[in-house]
């Protein structure tokens, strides 16, 4: 087994995902990963809400103020204030204006973007050779093992290959922007469209990728990313594009994560709980991701199924 000093789990989250996080962390503590370090970074203003997790074995609770560069944290606060006062529709319009006219700046500093910066910042600075990014909407089953993320002679990167000509929507944007950020002119016919978590990051390779980005942009890597059009870039896409560009000098194992399963439709809470219960008993399933609200913009209270799932996990201890 890989030494605990070599591998770390990282989760960025916020107040809106605390119920998902509570379920994820409970499953983490029941899994074979319970002895590994787990760094959790939350928006600074949300930190008091997560006090119940203080003192958990191996859990290090940080705020965005601890992780983000001060200027980025300041703009994140501004962006949250603007988004709250203007509403979702105007915020989306401002994001579109930023993509076309490079103004206003604030849509690039909303929580989704700064969470990506937090992931890269921690993965590149913590004293571990491998970082596993795991989002709050993931449930870890007792069948999950560290070997899911490591190999004795190569670097692991999860993969789901798709023909480039079939790319559509946000994934197409992420792929194209990643090629731009890494100055990759190859335009390979097959592209890796895995953007979920768990996601494996090798610290050494990530540091090389960020150093290359700073050299090519002439600015700190986080500014190089945040200067790009909002919602068009992906931290995972950037890292994968760097691996592909440097595949000749590095040994990469592109591993299909067949042990991950997904729930997209959460309209029927009872069906969600039944699906999770069944998956928890399947030894071939290591990670369950509940893509809440993936079936539309209408708000659905996740507690209609999360409380039952939490009880389900608690009863299995």
Phi and psi in degrees as a GROMACS rama.xvg file:
@    title "Ramachandran Plot"
@    xaxis  label "Phi"
@    yaxis  label "Psi"
@TYPE xy
-62.1969  140.93  UNK-2
-65.4281  145.86  UNK-3
-64.4417  -25.1562  UNK-4
-73.6261  -8.41105  UNK-5
-100.396  -15.7273  UNK-6
-131.818  138.049  UNK-7
-134.54  146.419  UNK-8
-100.834  140.448  UNK-9
-130.509  130.468  UNK-10
-132.165  117.45  UNK-11
-91.3163  137.759  UNK-12
-153.717  -178.456  UNK-13
-157.7  178.729  UNK-14
-56.0452  -38.4022  UNK-15
-65.1697  -17.6786  UNK-16
-111.423  13.0175  UNK-17
-62.1549  -35.4792  UNK-18
-69.7044  -40.5515  UNK-19
-62.1166  -43.6754  UNK-20
-62.2217  -39.4782  UNK-21
-59.2175  -40.6955  UNK-22
-68.6848  -44.765  UNK-23
-60.9558  -46.4296  UNK-24
-65.4077  -37.3298  UNK-25
-60.7224  -44.523  UNK-26
-66.9407  -34.8444  UNK-27
-60.8703  -46.2384  UNK-28
-67.8025  -22.6561  UNK-29
-90.9393  -7.70473  UNK-30
-93.3236  178.832  UNK-31
-72.1393  -2.54577  UNK-32
-92.4844  0.0238606  UNK-33
-59.486  -23.943  UNK-34
-87.6351  -3.3001  UNK-35
-93.4553  152.96  UNK-36
-66.4456  140.031  UNK-37
-132.382  106.65  UNK-38
-92.6075  125.899  UNK-39
-121.117  124.588  UNK-40
-117.856  127.161  UNK-41
-121.773  159.307  UNK-42
-57.7885  138.052  UNK-43
-54.1502  -41.8047  UNK-44
-70.5656  -14.7534  UNK-45
-94.4402  -6.78635  UNK-46
-54.8451  -42.5868  UNK-47
-60.3548  -28.7325  UNK-48
-66.9369  -22.5128  UNK-49
-98.8898  14.7679  UNK-50
-61.644  -25.2896  UNK-51
-63.2838  -18.5434  UNK-52
-94.8298  -6.27316  UNK-53
-60.7557  136.109  UNK-54
86.6956  -2.75908  UNK-55
-65.2141  141.119  UNK-56
-56.6591  123.889  UNK-57
80.6145  -7.76056  UNK-58
-91.1452  126.84  UNK-59
-112.814  112.815  UNK-60
-96.8795  119.64  UNK-61
-122.062  162.046  UNK-62
-110.297  165.595  UNK-63
-59.8051  -28.3365  UNK-64
-64.0831  -30.4045  UNK-65
-76.052  -26.0093  UNK-66
-107.982  -47.0067  UNK-67
-75.5743  149.082  UNK-68
-57.0594  143.911  UNK-69
-52.0967  -41.9624  UNK-70
-64.7689  -37.0779  UNK-71
-69.4919  -42.372  UNK-72
-62.3757  -40.0056  UNK-73
-61.3931  -46.1335  UNK-74
-69.1413  -29.3037  UNK-75
-63.343  -44.2203  UNK-76
-60.4607  -43.2215  UNK-77
-61.6426  -44.6361  UNK-78
-62.7985  -40.6513  UNK-79
-64.26  -40.1716  UNK-80
-64.8231  -44.7136  UNK-81
-61.6076  -47.2742  UNK-82
-62.0574  -38.7032  UNK-83
-67.7606  -39.1204  UNK-84
-78.9265  -31.837  UNK-85
-88.7848  -26.2116  UNK-86
90.9196  166.679  UNK-87
-63.6944  -45.0227  UNK-88
-65.0599  -45.0798  UNK-89
-67.1084  -36.5803  UNK-90
-60.5018  -41.7428  UNK-91
-64.7141  -38.4199  UNK-92
-64.949  -42.5338  UNK-93
-63.0107  -36.5417  UNK-94
-63.4651  -39.7862  UNK-95
-65.5119  -39.373  UNK-96
-63.8599  -39.1442  UNK-97
-62.1418  -39.257  UNK-98
-67.6447  -31.9775  UNK-99
-91.0346  -44.2234  UNK-100
-111.812  0.311629  UNK-101
66.2132  12.568  UNK-102
-144.449  147.523  UNK-103
-74.7751  165  UNK-104
-78.7211  -31.6891  UNK-105
-61.2038  -29.904  UNK-106
-59.9741  -20.8635  UNK-107
-77.8147  -6.81744  UNK-108
-114.628  16.8714  UNK-109
-70.4268  168.984  UNK-110
-55.4298  -38.5581  UNK-111
-61.4188  -39.4398  UNK-112
-74.3103  -44.0481  UNK-113
-71.5786  -25.1811  UNK-114
-62.2104  -39.1179  UNK-115
-63.8463  -39.2151  UNK-116
-64.7082  -40.8562  UNK-117
-60.3508  -41.217  UNK-118
-59.2774  -50.4172  UNK-119
-67.2875  -37.8111  UNK-120
-63.1023  -48.9469  UNK-121
-67.4115  -45.1404  UNK-122
-62.1479  -30.1607  UNK-123
-89.2339  -13.3194  UNK-124
-115.926  -26.0225  UNK-125
-68.6225  150.698  UNK-126
-81.8037  55.7015  UNK-127
-133.468  145.665  UNK-128
-77.5626  -25.9452  UNK-129
-134.781  133.377  UNK-130
-116.122  135.183  UNK-131
-110.413  112.931  UNK-132
-84.2438  127.14  UNK-133
-137.19  120.013  UNK-134
-80.3824  166.876  UNK-135
-66.527  -22.2012  UNK-136
-88.7721  13.1075  UNK-137
-100.036  138.158  UNK-138
-111.241  127.031  UNK-139
-95.0365  126.972  UNK-140
-89.6976  167.715  UNK-141
-72.7927  -6.64481  UNK-142
-87.5841  -10.1507  UNK-143
-66.3566  140.32  UNK-144
-134.789  155.696  UNK-145
-62.4958  -29.1948  UNK-146
-62.8742  -12.353  UNK-147
-61.0585  -25.4751  UNK-148
-113.047  -6.4478  UNK-149
-130.225  159.942  UNK-150
-142.325  151.57  UNK-151
-73.995  -22.2086  UNK-152
-135.9  13.2536  UNK-153
-156.091  167.679  UNK-154
-91.4813  132.396  UNK-155
-87.3089  136.094  UNK-156
-140.557  122.381  UNK-157
-66.7938  147.825  UNK-158
-145.921  147.91  UNK-159
-144.146  105.678  UNK-160
-90.3612  139.691  UNK-161
-142.021  144.937  UNK-162
-64.4866  134.864  UNK-163
-56.9765  -37.34  UNK-164
-66.4415  -14.2105  UNK-165
-95.2197  0.423784  UNK-166
-65.2343  141.125  UNK-167
-142.959  158.466  UNK-168
57.1002  -141.365  UNK-169
-63.8499  -33.2696  UNK-170
-65.5357  -40.2332  UNK-171
-60.5843  -43.0854  UNK-172
-62.4117  -43.8864  UNK-173
-62.7403  -41.6539  UNK-174
-65.7145  -47.963  UNK-175
-63.4344  -41.3305  UNK-176
-68.423  -35.4092  UNK-177
-64.815  -40.3848  UNK-178
-61.4931  -39.1704  UNK-179
-65.7185  -46.1228  UNK-180
-64.5603  -30.664  UNK-181
-99.3489  6.86939  UNK-182
51.7688  46.5792  UNK-183
-100.658  106.505  UNK-184
-89.9691  -0.400539  UNK-185
-68.1854  -38.7695  UNK-186
52.8662  58.2998  UNK-187
-56.1493  144.651  UNK-188
-66.9985  -26.2917  UNK-189
-110.036  136.073  UNK-190
-127.26  150.634  UNK-191
-89.0701  112.268  UNK-192
-105.791  22.364  UNK-193
-81.4763  115.944  UNK-194
-127.329  15.8882  UNK-195
-91.7502  177.77  UNK-196
-119.534  151.913  UNK-197
-63.4116  147.194  UNK-198
-134.618  131.733  UNK-199
-97.3816  131.13  UNK-200
-127.681  126.118  UNK-201
-86.6025  123.054  UNK-202
-59.9982  -45.1351  UNK-203
-60.8264  -45.2808  UNK-204
-69.4795  -36.9839  UNK-205
-63.4582  -43.1851  UNK-206
-61.6788  -37.5944  UNK-207
-65.1449  -41.3469  UNK-208
-63.8548  -43.0495  UNK-209
-68.5718  -36.6013  UNK-210
-65.0426  -39.9338  UNK-211
-62.6922  -41.0007  UNK-212
-64.5775  -41.1174  UNK-213
-65.0852  -39.881  UNK-214
-65.9098  -40.1689  UNK-215
-78.3744  -27.6541  UNK-216
-97.0633  -22.2455  UNK-217
73.3871  23.6836  UNK-218
-149.485  163.999  UNK-219
-54.3537  144.059  UNK-220
-59.4935  -34.953  UNK-221
-67.2688  -34.4115  UNK-222
-69.6318  -37.3799  UNK-223
-60.6488  -38.2115  UNK-224
-74.8486  -46.7895  UNK-225
-70.1248  -19.419  UNK-226
-75.9753  -15.1587  UNK-227
-77.0341  163.261  UNK-228
-57.0387  134.237  UNK-229
-61.7806  143.729  UNK-230
62.6825  13.9075  UNK-231
-104.39  -16.7686  UNK-232
-112.832  156.249  UNK-233
-134.823  132.507  UNK-234
-61.4376  -38.8944  UNK-235
-70.9634  -39.9961  UNK-236
-60.8713  -43.5549  UNK-237
-60.2758  -47.0861  UNK-238
-63.4353  -45.3232  UNK-239
-63.8993  -39.6158  UNK-240
-63.8335  -36.9158  UNK-241
-65.0296  -42.6192  UNK-242
-60.2834  -44.8997  UNK-243
-63.925  -41.1677  UNK-244
-64.699  -30.9916  UNK-245
-109.173  24.2812  UNK-246
-63.8528  -24.2322  UNK-247
-70.0389  -27.0227  UNK-248
-102.404  -5.7021  UNK-249
-129.761  148.647  UNK-250
-95.7369  109.644  UNK-251
-113.25  130.882  UNK-252
-100.874  110.289  UNK-253
-82.9378  103.228  UNK-254
-103.97  124.404  UNK-255
-77.5107  121.402  UNK-256
-81.7317  69.0128  UNK-257
-65.1218  -14.7285  UNK-258
-84.6769  0.643982  UNK-259
-100.944  134.78  UNK-260
-129.323  157.063  UNK-261
-132.016  145.902  UNK-262
-119.92  120.324  UNK-263
-104.926  -33.0786  UNK-264
-98.5298  111.308  UNK-265
-112.182  18.0324  UNK-266
-67.6512  -28.1236  UNK-267
-109.396  96.4872  UNK-268
-55.8913  -40.5803  UNK-269
-62.2806  -40.2662  UNK-270
-66.6296  -36.12  UNK-271
-63.0611  -47.694  UNK-272
-62.882  -41.6817  UNK-273
-63.5907  -40.5972  UNK-274
-63.9021  -45.0011  UNK-275
-63.0083  -43.3599  UNK-276
-58.5315  -43.1555  UNK-277
-66.8791  -42.185  UNK-278
-66.3966  -34.9491  UNK-279
-62.5331  -25.4951  UNK-280
-91.1223  -5.68118  UNK-281
-93.0222  113.603  UNK-282
-66.6822  -15.8889  UNK-283
-83.5529  -9.17835  UNK-284
-105.659  121.422  UNK-285
-107.29  -25.9463  UNK-286
-140.6  133.869  UNK-287
-120.074  122.516  UNK-288
-110.328  124.785  UNK-289
-100.711  103.853  UNK-290
-80.2238  81.6899  UNK-291
-61.8684  140.254  UNK-292
61.1697  18.3133  UNK-293
-72.1642  -13.0823  UNK-294
-99.099  18.8141  UNK-295
149.704  173.905  UNK-296
-87.523  -10.9382  UNK-297
-66.9328  130.014  UNK-298
-66.5884  136.17  UNK-299
-128.677  126.321  UNK-300
-68.9823  114.198  UNK-301
-67.1589  -19.1284  UNK-302
-69.1548  -12.3596  UNK-303
-64.5968  -19.4317  UNK-304
-126.769  -25.7624  UNK-305
-66.8444  -38.7931  UNK-306
-61.9104  -38.5576  UNK-307
-69.8385  -37.9883  UNK-308
-66.6287  -39.5547  UNK-309
-62.0822  -41.7949  UNK-310
-64.5284  -37.1906  UNK-311
-62.5799  -43.7119  UNK-312
-66.979  -40.8532  UNK-313
-64.9058  -34.8558  UNK-314
-74.6734  -15.3392  UNK-315
-93.6516  -1.64155  UNK-316
